[in-house]
Amino acid sequence: MLIGIVPTALFMAVIFYQGWRKRIRSAGAGTTSRAVKAAFTEAGIATIVMALVFGWVAYQRQDWSIWFLYPVVVCALQGATAIGWFAAAACLGLLIDQTQTYLLALGVALIICMALPG
């Protein structure tokens, strides 16, 4: 479980630090800019809450396959902005019982849907 928690904690620390550091310089103050920021903020909060819930249930039941549902839900939430994430969620759902293939598909989805476009 530490393999998932430590990188997430480090990533969140960097994100909070960068957000705090750049809080004075706003990229835009228009209605559209505020709406986009609010949507991503809410999606981020929902993702954190889901991680806590999925992690807690997986820990309580000692069934780590429950934890594999978390990336599927995150991909589905990301699907609100890009159809590739919906496809990734569907593929991951089908591969949930095949751990190695599941992790490979998740890695490919992250590269294709997140790293390549940006």
N, C-alpha and C positions, 0 to 999 in steps of 0.2 A: 504494500500500500504506500510505502514511502516513496517508491519510484514515481507514483502519480502526485503525491502531495508536495514533495520538495520542489520540483520544477514549477508547479503551479504557484506555490508560495513565493518563490523567487520572481516569477513573472509578474505576479500581482504587486509585489513590492516595487518593482521597476515602474509599472504602470502608475501606481499611486504617486511615486516620486516625480515622474515626468508630468503628471497632471497637476501636482502641487506647484512644481517649478514654473509651469507655463500658464498658471491660472490668471495671470494679469493680462497676457496677450491673447485676446480672443480672436479666433479666425473670422468671425462674422457675428453680427448682432441682429440680422434680419430674422423674419419669421421662419423662413425655410431652414436657415442654419440652426435655429433653436429647436425646431421640430426634429431635425435629423439627429442632433445631439441628444435630445430627450429619448428618441427611439433606441439609439445605441446604448444609452445609459440604462434604460429599462431592460433591454435584452441582456446586458452585462449583469445586472442585479438578479434577473431570473436565472441566469446560468450559474451564478454563485450559490443561490438557494438550492437549485437542483443538485449541484455537486454535493452540498451538505446532506441533502435528503437521501440521494442514492448511496453516498458513502456510509451514512449511518445505518440504513437498512441492510446494506451488504455486510457491514460489520456485525450487526445484531444477529442476522440469520447465518452468518459465516458462509455465505454463498456469494462468491465474487463474480459469478456470472451476472448478477444484478447490476454490478458496476459497469458492465459492458453496455448496458442500456443508456447510460449517460451520454456517450459520444453520439449515439443514434439520435437522441433528443436534441442535442446541440446542433447537429447537422440539419435537422428538420427546422429548428429555429433560424438557422442561417439561411435556409431555403426561402425565407421571406425576402431576401435580397438577391438570390441567385439560384437558378434551377439546378445547377450542378450539385448543390448541397442536398436537394431533395433526392436526387439520384443516389448520392452517397448514403443518405439515411436508409433508403430502401435496400441497397446492397449490404450495408452493415447489419440490418435486421435479418437478412437471409443468411448471413455468415456467422451469426452470434454463437453457434455451437462449435465452430472451427476456429479456435483461438489464433493460430498462426496466420491463417488466411484472413481472418477478421482484422488483425493488427496490420497486415500488409495492405489491405484495402483501405483502412483508415489512414495509413501513411500516404498512400497514393492520392486519396481524396484531399488530404491537407495540402499536398504539393500542387495538385491540379487546381483546386478551388481557392486556395489562399496564397500560396507562394508565387505561382505563375502570373496571375492577373496583376499583382502589385509589383 
